[in-house]
Amino acid sequence: MVSMKKLFFVTAALVSLTGTALADIRVTDVMGREVILPKPAERVVLGFYYEDYLAVVGPGALDKVVALSLSPWKDWRPRQFAAYEKVLPTLSAIPDVGNTEDGTFSVERVIAARPDLVILAAWSYEALGEGARQIEAAGIPVVTLDYNAQTVEKHVLSTEVLGKVMGAEDRAQRLAAHYRAAMSDIESRIDHAGATHKKVYVELAQQGPSEIGNSYGDSMWGELIERLGGTNIAKGQIGNWGPLRPEYVLTEKPDLIFLAGSEWLNKPQAVSVGFLADPVVTRERIGAYLARPGWHDLPAVGKGGVHAIYHGGSRTLSDYIYAQYIAKQLYPDAFGDIDPAENLRRYYQTWLPIQADGVFVLPYDPEGGSQ
């Protein structure tokens, strides 16, 4: 006969085992993969979506990063990186694992960092192929996020997944709710405004006016414009991204042109947008683009419909602000009370450890009017 004392200990052991099993963190990421962690991650390799990671995880987020993919942050957004470096001085000391974009990503460096979680953009996971499976075979879970798709559904899912695996569910839920509400407000205003027939052209203004930069068909800015009811002239002409023929742009006669600029410090003809950007320089660079053959006849140029927009603002949790800005150009009356630049400042004050100091959205005005 089993003694009551032994039964108590057996029962307690079973409860303990059951409790441990139930404590596992289980998420289904944006690629439909089930990822299981025994507890919230404490040693992370961060592949992309740096600001979203910091926003969701909150204070102490960087303390959990044991390695990262450095180039897409430091090289693509140097002034943004420098702003974070000032307030997060350990950032520069974090080991670099390379970048899937240029083929330098090192599985060996990832494993050597001894992470308990690797966070990758879905496109990075796909690019890694066998490398991602090698990481998982080493017993390191990999979770994928996707803010590139520019859909509310994937933004929210990515945020919720990130919150769960990092033990920041409350903060993630608040951010997801904030994002949903902002996008819902945009959709409601558009519904009341009615249809627009404005054509929109977006160009990555990186190399200067003598070279045609990428436009966006089915992702990023292209997806966002379609969601907002504008007519994206790149739709059906290219896939996710790629340049449009200059003659085609002239034939389509866009009503709005958004030159997507950034902090490309080594590209002196690029449209300078982002942290610490000078609006005078931004306007000068835009003006050079408007001198392209045939552009002076475009409706966007003749009617004040040319704008600079921060390329780093797409594929992030703050991209609803850029959606507000684009929507305001599509439906000016419906968004007259919305100040996207001020909303961006508030977003950074609320969720991130730095301030949004610089130029992030700017209408072209050769006389140098206000933002």
C-alpha positions, 0 to 999 in steps of 0.5 A: 500500500502506498503511504500518504507521504509517498503519494504526496511527493509523487503528486507534487512531482507530477504537478511540478512536471505538468507546470513546467510543461505548461510554462513552455512558451509556444508561438506560431510565427509569421511563416506558420512555424511553431517555435517553443521556448522553455522561458522568455529569451535572455540571449538573443541574436537579432537579425533585423527590425531593430527599432521594433525589437527595442519598442516591444521589449522596452528598457533593458532590451539591448542587454539581452542581445548577444549578437546582431546583424550590424550592417543593415542598421549601421550602414543603412541607417547610420545616423539612426544607429549613432543616435541609439549608440549615444544612449545605449553605449554597449551597442558598439560592442555587440558582436556582428554575425553578418548580413543575409543581403550580402552573403556575409551572414555566419551561422558559426558566429551565431552558434558561437554567441550561445543564444537561446533565440535567433530573431530573423526577418522572414526574408532573411530566414528564406535567404539563409535556407540550409543555414537556418536549419543548421542553427535549429539543428544546434538546438537554437530556436529561430523565430521569424517576423515580417513587417515588410509585408506592410499589412496590419495582420502581419505587423500585429502578429509579429509584435505579439510573437515578439512580446511572447518570446521576450516576456514582454506581452503587456507592452506588445499588446499595447503596441499592437492595439495602438497600431490597430487603432491608428490604422483603423482610424486611417481606414475610417477616414478614407471610407468617409472621404470616398474614392480617390483617383490619384496616381502615386509614384514612389522612387528610392532616391538613393543614387541621384537623379541621373539613375532610376531608383527602385519603385515598389509593386507588391510590398513596402511602399507599394502595398501601403499605397494600395491599402490607402486607396491610391493608384500605385503606378508600379503595380503590375510593372514590377514584383516587390521592387525594381526600377520603372522606365522613365518613359512609363512614369511620364506617360502615367502622369502621377499626381503624387511623387514620394522620393524615399530618402535616408541617411546615405552619408556616402551618396552625395546626390541622395535625397537626405532624409532621417535623423539629423537631416537638414530640410534645406539640403533635403529640398535641394536634393529633391529639386535636382530630381525635378530637373529630370527631362519631362518632369516639369510637366508632371501633375505632381510637380506642377501642383505641389505633389512632390514629397520626401519620405523616410525610407527607414519608416517603412516596415516598422511599427511606426509606419502608420505615421507614414501611412497618415502622411501619404493618406493626407496627400491623397485625401487632404480634407479627411486628414486636415487635423492629423500632424504626422511629424508630431505623431512621430515625435510622440511615438519615439517619446513613448516607446523608444529611448531616443528622440525623432530629431531630423526630417522624416516627411517633407513636402517640396517647397522651393521657397522652404516652407514648414514641414 
